[in-house]
Amino acid sequence: MSIRKQCRPPPPLDGLPSETDIARKLAHLLPPQVKDKFLCDKPLEIRPVEFHNPMKGHIAEPVRQVWLRANGAVPDDLRIHQYLLGYASDFNFLPVALQPHGVGFLEPGMQVATIDHSMWFHRPFNINECCFIASKAPRPPAPAASFAANSTPRMARWLPQRFRKG
């Protein structure tokens, strides 16, 4: 007997702009030190279901949903597809962890990084096709720690001055 849990279907991909398209529309607001990184072509096309401004956060539930696919043909080797998805999974940790605090990771005074995480692949997939990725983090137990689903603590001492006590 096999039981599979089904979630609600994700919002459709059609009509969602890519992160690169969004960055190009906001290019005049991007900090100079990251502008080229945000505007260049990327190995993966990522289309967020809901845009969260990394330069000006707003309080939101710690959930991020994106459509993702390779921006070019990837060889038919499952390991490469898994490597790329592992690489891409890192992109969602910081926004998800910061959303409940109303902070964007590109706000002045922010210095953030992910440390380590693990992934389990339960079945094969093809990153040349659109993959729906949903990241959800429980509310952190302390203001200077964050967790992502199936992972170890993400951050420590990242809070900007306005969140520090004393």
C-alpha positions, 0 to 999 in steps of 0.5 A: 500500500502506498499513500501520497499526500497531495497539496493544493495545486500551485499557482500557474506559471503563466504570467509570473515574471522571473526574478531577473525581469523583476530586478531589471524593472527595479535596477535603479533601486539596486545597490551598486555592489549587487547590481550586476549580479542581479541583472545578469543572465542566470543558470536558473530561471526563477519565477516567484509566486509572490515578490518580496522586496529584498531592499525593503522587507515587509512582514509576511508568513515564512513561506516562499513559492517559486517556479524554477527551471534551467536556463538552458539544456541540462544533460540527462544525468539525474545527479546534475539535476540534483546538484542544481536543485541543491544549489537553487534551494539555498536561494530561498532560505534567507527570504523565508527566514527574514519575512516574519521580521519584515526585513529584506536581506539587501537592507542597509546593515544586513549581513546574512549567510546560510550555513548548511542544509540537507536535501532528500530526493524521493523521486527523479525529476528533470530541471529542464522542466518547470519545478514548483518549489515551496519553502516554509520555515517555522517561526524561530524560537529566538530572534537571532535564530532561524530554521528551514524545513528539514535543516539545521539552524540557519543564522545567528547574530544577523539582526540589524541595530533596530532589532537589538535589545539595549 
